[in-house]
Amino acid sequence: MGIFMNGYLESRDKKRKAPLFTLSNETMSVTICSYGGYITSLLVPDRCGTPGDIALGFDCLDDYEACTFAPCGIVGRYANRIRNGRFSLNGRDVQVTQNDGIHHLHGGKKGFHRYMWNPSVHMCGSGAEYLQLERLSPDGEEGFPGNLSVCVRFSLSRRNELSIHFLAVSDRDTVCNLSNHMAVNLNTCRGTTCLDHRLTIYGRTFSPASPDGIPTGEVLPVEHTNLDFREERLLGAQLLLPSRHTEPFGGLDHNWFLEDKSPMRRCLTLSHPGSGRVMECLTTMPCVHVYTSNSLTGSETGKYGTPYNRQCAFFTETQYAPDSVSHPGWAQPFLKAGRQYDHTTIYRFSLL
């Protein structure tokens, strides 16, 4: 059990490379790249004890650099969308990059998933090791105010818990909404869909959105909609139900407000009856955005020569609500100068 450097993720011409680090215990292993903080491999055993790679990803650095959907990468400075790329801070309008039509998405044209991070391995007081990735997001990057110093810590416990701990501090008031764009298929990412997965989401309300993904400002109950996953549902069957909420997106691309108000909230549970794999998510964040890879077309080929087709994976993004800067009644992503941003998300793996 521990962390070791596991070679490099290289470009096709071998001229560029990014260090890889593997975290392992007696059961599973996670490999993380210093470019973008991408989880490039997530090996989890099935009920027969056979390990399988459940994380979407690519075989070379070029593909991560060109990728439009950042599978399992660090997203920031603002995960998800900001309407018109504009918000008010201390009474002044701030304009950030509009890279999703007229809106801002996942940090802009060059979000955190498109940077090389500085890696280091550390040991906490309990003796457990963690991988730390650091970078300084300078004042004005993609339009955001403040020099934001960011640290992301990855650790893997003996209980098969992958912890992602986000820390940040700014020298000016700013916004900060960091996440990991976790993208998995519990049946391994080798060409199957995620529609045979079973899902529970621990949220009673959601934020409906217009077809461009911007919340309308309403907060609606999931009851009597096909977004009701308070009890475990088969994902494919639930998406077949007629719904004005999911039809514009061709599947799930929605934000839930989490019901649990404890410091570490239950977020969701995803399971795959065929393999027996289970992934639970817990977080200190107030919301989770779930996306069923509806816009993938097979034009991008991932690991093992697998084309990434529509609904090939399940994306989980713990966060402040999309465009929360426009809705004062929601939990807010504003970060005061000198105050520490401190959030953790845990993915716990087990078997049925």
Buried (B, 14 or more C-beta within 10 A) or exposed (E): EEBEEBEBBBBEEEEBBBBBBBBBBEBBBBBBBBBBBBBBBBBBBBEEEEBBBBBBBBBBBBBBBEBEBBBBBBBBBBBBBBBBBBBEBEEEEBEBBBBBEEBBBBBBEEBBBBBBBEBEBEEEEEEBBBBBBBBEBEBEBBBBBBBBBBBBBBBBBEEBBBBBBBBBBBEBBBBBBBBBBBBBBBBBBBBBBBBBBBBBBBBBBBBBBEEEBBBEBEBBEBEEBBBBBBEEBBBBEBBEEEBEBBEEBBBBBBBBBBBEEEEEBBBBBBBBBBBBBBBBBBBBBBBBBBBBBBBBEEEBEBBEEBEBBBBBBBBBBBBBBBBBBBBEEBEBBBBEEEEEBEBBBBBBBBBE
